[in-house]
Amino acid sequence: MDEDTHYNKVEDVVGSHVEDAVTFWAQSIDRNKDIVKIGFSLSEACPHANSVFGNLDPKKIYGGLFSEDKCWYRCKVLKVISDEKCLVRYIDYGNTEILNRSDIVEIPSELQFSSVAKKYRLWGLQIPSGQEVTQFDQGRTFLGSLIFEKEIKMRIKATSQDGTVIAQAEYGSVDIGEEVAKKGFAEKCKLTSSTNICEEKKSDPAQLALRNLKSPIPLWGHRSNQSNFSRPKPRLSGRLSVDLKNESDAGNHVTFPKESLAVGDFKLGSNVSLAKIKQDQKLIEENEKLKTEKEVLLESYKALESKVEQTARELQQEKANTMDLTKHLESTLKTRIGTRMKNLAAKVEILKEIRRVNINVRFGDDLSEAMQVLDEGCFTTLPSMNELEILWAEYNLAQEKIQTCGNVTEGNILIAERNEVQQKLYMAVEVFILEVDELLLNKRLKTLKDLSASLEAVYGPAKEGTHSEDILRKFYDWKCDKREEFTKIRSETEASLQRLVAWFQSTLKVFDLSVEEPASSDDTVGNIDEILEKTESCLCKELEVSLIEQGDTDKEIILDTYGQVLQKIRSEERLIASVQAKYKDSVEFKKQIIECLNKSPSVDHLLSIKKTLKGLKARLRWKLVEKSNLEESDDHDGSEIEKIKREVIQLRNSVFQEIYHEREEYEKLNSLAQKWFPELPLLHPEIGLLKYMNSGGLLTMSLERDLLDAEPMKELSSKRPLVCSEINGQVILLKGYSVDVDTEARVIRRAATYHRASRDAKEESGLLPLKFLFLCKSDPMAYLVVPYYPRANLSAVQASMPLTSDSQRASVNMMVGDLSLMSPELKMGKPPSASSDLYAYGCLLLWLSVQNQEFETNEDGIPKVDQFHLDDNVKSLLCSLIYCRSSMTAEQVLNAECFLLPKEKPISNAEKDAEYTQYKKEEELKVENLDKYKEKTRSGEANFD
């Protein structure tokens, strides 16, 4: 704080804003004119000025729009609260307010001068520390009651660095500082000197202003003139209405009206009364008001003058348009009759064309014709077909009984019963075939297809719905009403045209000079306008009905009827298709059964092939023995060995040729057993047809391990022994599997399942085909014969042409059944990732869990898991893999609960001994069964031989 050079100088001021019990703002009476001039200048400049943007300069003076009276005042920015809100101080009055940026504008440089109001602080006083908010507000109110609208003498003591003037305030003979101290709102400073003025610790001005905004000031209820202690509401004219409010938008802080300040000329030490000041101010305001009214009236006059000129121009334009229209009407009237007749003739031509075109579709005539076609040649179920269905059911039941029968005696009884039903079925089939032959089913089917195609070309796809006679009844009622209405309109059109023609004929006599009979021109010609009007009306009405699109109700009736007609067509087509399918089955049954009626097919040819095979295998074994003896002898002849080798190859080829013949014969018998003669395995157990059928045609009893010239394949024998041989010039592999009595059937069943899958999928599946399955008679082994493709195993291909991880993924057909293993991001063209691998793994796990159930997918092709009844742990893992795989890792998948084995309880020594004893018994039983199996195999071979 600096010692003021004008120490004890006296200033006459009027208080305008209170901050606390010792700090306030006041205006010098000498600067009253400046306030009025500032108001005038701001009212002219600010409404047209640009709103501020960017960073605001706290040292710069702006124009602010005061929220209470919507007038402009000079202000400085204390603090930027947000992008849209700023805290400002009105520098000519001292009060503060929060404004939007749009209410703050730039002002001219001539208004950039010091503030009118000054900030004062009572000499020798400070706010007590720890003062409560209520007492703080009461102190502000009390100080305001002492300085507001009163001429105060300020004896300057010093000036602080922020410009605050430290002074002693007197109102008449009253020392304002002493009065504040007496009330306890302030306390005297402990240290006073000319160089160290006692002063309380000040906070940031912006924070103090915000605190004043948030602290409402109570009413000065004891003021006799009821002028409330609030912010100033300064106006351009200088009048300031003072209302005490607890506002939240502009802040609650103490301000004072400037009425007592912005009045006539003051001189230093003037003793002019406050009433005189207010009277002069009122005159100034009235003069400004009259001036404003004058400007408004002048603007109104100019606007009215401009409007009169505009109206005159529009009137002149309207006169010109009216003259042009009059001329056009005069020229049109000269050709009115010709123009009207031309238009009428054009409409008649259009109507002729429309009548030539078939408009039956609009009234559903095509649907009526279609229903008539359906009713006239409707095909119904044949009586013989019902009887045939009953006999077919009895026949299939008899076949099933024979197929499941395991006793020959009982089987013969069932076969006799089946043959009896077979005879009845054969007779019913003949009757059914004769009846169907008399029907023209193909012709009727073609008629239905042509009918549906023509209707679909007109109406498009039909919406699904149930058959309802109400729809057809509604259609017939609607069609009758429309037909009646349209017939009436056509009749009126034809009648009006005939009347016009009659008028032309009668008018000929009026204009024919050779006719001497008098004719009244008034009666003949006078009614032409009425005739033309009626004719045009009828023509337009019929054209409207013919050309305008049908309404929604009409369309709905026609489309509903179309759906019913199409349902009838599809129903009859299905009936005809079922009859034709039954006809085809009946013809095949008749063809097959006529040769084997009441007798079973012969298996002699198969037994003959087996006998031939037996001889060939014996000769082959003998040649192999000869070849072995020659090779082991010391003086063997090479040419003789080569000759025997050629004979061995020839015999081996002959053996396989007969094995293929045997398979063909087995396939014929298998087909007969499946369709017509299920008793074949029961009546001829010696041929082993049942085993052949159970193996899917893969098992052969005629192939043996020692007949093949096999060489071991060590590079491919990592788990199971593999040997290589040759059949009819093709290199094959033999894959051996150890079997016993318990596992033999399971091995055959699993091989048959694989064989059927490979055969059904053909080459598209990429599955390795199986050629034969045979059981070794000397050892408990089962052998699969598969083709051998050199260098085609995965390890060899990968070694010669290694694949990267991306190419491996791309080379795989990413489908299992109907489920795609490609994640949505792969379908979008993104590169493969660990996340897409987890998705594919999840889909595979889902497919393995639900087998052949149908999958539902969302719009992105992702399968829905909730539709399946799965274990909770499995379902949780699937959801993580398919839906939430971004947070899933391979390690978490491996440790998933559904893959963990249940914890086992510790086994005692007694339990271990019992388990070991049981294990020894099972091993002994397996050895015993194996011996029995070998013995059974040898005895079976001996019996067959």
Secondary structure, 3 states (H helix, E strand, C coil): CEECCCCCCEEEEEEEEECCCCEEEEEEHHHHHHHHHHHHHHHHHHHHCCECCCCCCCCCCEEEECCCCCCEEEEEEEEECCCCEEEEEECCCCCEEEEEHHHEECCCHHHCCCCCEEEEEECCEECCCCCCHHHHHHHHHHHHHHHECCEEEEEEEEECCCCCEEEEEEECCEEHHHHHHHCCCCEECCCCCCCCCCCCCCCCHHHHHHHHHHCCCCCCCCCCCCCCCECCCCCCCCCCCCCCCCCCCCCCCCECCCCCCCCCCCCCCCCCCHHHHHHHHHHHHHHHHHHHHHHHHHHHHHHHHHHHHHHHHHHHHHHHHHHHHHHHHHHHHHCHHHHHHHHHHHHHHHHHHHHHCCCHHHHCHHHHHHHHHHHHCCCCCCHHHHHHHHHHHHHHHHHHHHHHCCCHHHHHHHHHHHHHHHHHHHHHHHHHHHHHHHCCHHHHHHHHHHHHHHHHHHHCCCCCCCCCHHHHHHHHHHHHHHHHHHHHHHHHHHHHHHHHHHHHHHHHHHHCCCCCCCCCHHHHHCCHHHHHHHHHHHHHHHHHHHHCCCCHHHHHHHHHHHHHHHHHHHHHHHHHHHHHHHHHHHHHHHHHHCCCCCCCCCCHHHHHHHHHHHHHHHHHHHHHHHHHHHHHCCCCCHHHHHHHHHHHHHHHHHHHHHHHHHHHHHHHHHHHHHHCCCCHHHHCHHHCHHHHHHCCCCECCCCCHHHCCCEECHHHCCCCCEEEEEECCEEEEEEEEECCCCCHHHHHHHHHHHHHHHHHHHHHHCCCCCCEEEECCCCCEEEEEEECCCCCCHHHHHHHCCCCHHHHHHHCCCEECCEECCCHHHHCCCCCCHHHHHHHHHHHHHHHHHCCCCCCECCCCCECCCCCCCCHHHHHHHHHHHCCHHHCCHHHHHCCHHHCCCCCCCCCHHHHHHHHHHHHHHHHHHHHHHHHHHHHHHHHHHHHC
